[in-house]
Amino acid sequence: MSGHLMNTYKRLPVAFVRGEGAWLWDASGRRYLDALAGIAVNGLGHAHPRLVAAIADQASKVVHVSNLYEVPEQERLGARLAQLSGMDNAFFNCSGAEANESAIKLARLYGHQRGVEVPTIVVMDRSWHGRTIATLSATGNRKAQAGFEPLLGGFARVPFDDFDAVQRVAENNASVVAVLVEPVQGEGGIQIPERRYLRQLRDLCDQRQWLLMLDEVQSGMGRTGTWFAFQHTDVMPDVLTLAKGLANGLPIGACLARGTAASVFGPGHHGTTFGGGPLVCRAALETLAIIEEEGLRERARAMGERIVAGFRQTLSGVPGVVEVRGSGLMLGIELDRPCNELVREALEAGLLINVTYDTIIRMLPPLVIDEAQADQIVALLSPLVRGFLSR
Ligand SMILES: *Cc1c(COP(=O)(O)O)cnc(C)c1O
């Protein structure tokens, strides 16, 4: 079994051998409804025929060449993402942590180019930016950080969705060069800030010449009903990081930049062996085309509203349910107590979900789910939540 794997995961006792859309099957033929999508990765669900064909075709041509050469698929992906996001250019790597690592390096270099000796980035409580030392230091989760000290300096932490706190940092710390924030916090428990929060941050960043850096590793790629969550507002970021849903399961991360931020890096400043290879970029291009052509942003919005309405109906007034909330298909049910055991109970009922921040049931279904599957998520989970809360 796992005797030769490092003991870093408390894994659930199931292995999936096949998938199709929002369904997964284990080796015994049992079927599960996937309401987690590999943690917001498999937006197109599993084994999407068009994506399978694109990956197979590209694999038969060229998988990897090195960034020492021109990579046309990478250029095309950079152009397409620029078009969809309004950003100017992109750097590709292999994960969300690396995308944020790129953003942190970019912000530090930007600071040094402006004569700031100890460039500092404002980060948030309950944030999640990754597990490398820099991104772990930026992350607002003490449990994840514990044991890995010394953490990296150069971060100033404030509560999420508290603009006044950021303003206080602005008044007291002349070394700030950027703000790094998730427009919707994912690991922090589907935390949706007040509508004006991003606008306020944007205005402050403009006043102070700070970079507004949005981590959309989880909220991007159509998940909240727009290509990127910031597009629910009229705010544009200077830096935008993407990963999870970008190539539907192939490892890719992207750090996009705009305006001044787009010309901070020059040759030799940053690099990667694997990042932006032909195979992953082709998969990402096909993923973007499918999201567009199958109307999956609209679907994410409609199915998200349907699921939230369903849970509000079935769980409203149930003691112990604090809130049902969502933005597109980033969905959370906050309870008043730790509820990790619900993950295993849901699995036994044939439903894949997740619990984050101990008390928040999180669902990130594939964008392709249909009405019947949306209703099934509610029908399977609601009785489990009720049962759990009445114990
Ligand atoms: C998952 C996540 C990351 C880290 O991505 P990895 O690919 O696991 O390194 C960073 N930021 C956010 C918002 C995430 O949800």
The ligand as a Gaussian input file, in Angstrom:
#p B3LYP/6-31G(d) Opt

LIG

0 1
 C       -4.314000      25.450000      -4.168000
 C       -3.956000      26.877000      -4.050000
 C       -2.611000      27.293000      -4.147000
 C       -1.469000      26.319000      -4.253000
 O       -1.497000      25.611000      -5.453000
 P       -0.594000      24.281000      -5.588000
 O       -0.790000      23.888000      -7.019000
 O       -1.133000      23.298000      -4.609000
 O        0.805000      24.657000      -5.290000
 C       -2.370000      28.643000      -4.118000
 N       -3.359000      29.546000      -3.982000
 C       -4.643000      29.179000      -3.882000
 C       -5.692000      30.220000      -3.762000
 C       -4.993000      27.826000      -3.892000
 O       -6.262000      27.474000      -3.765000

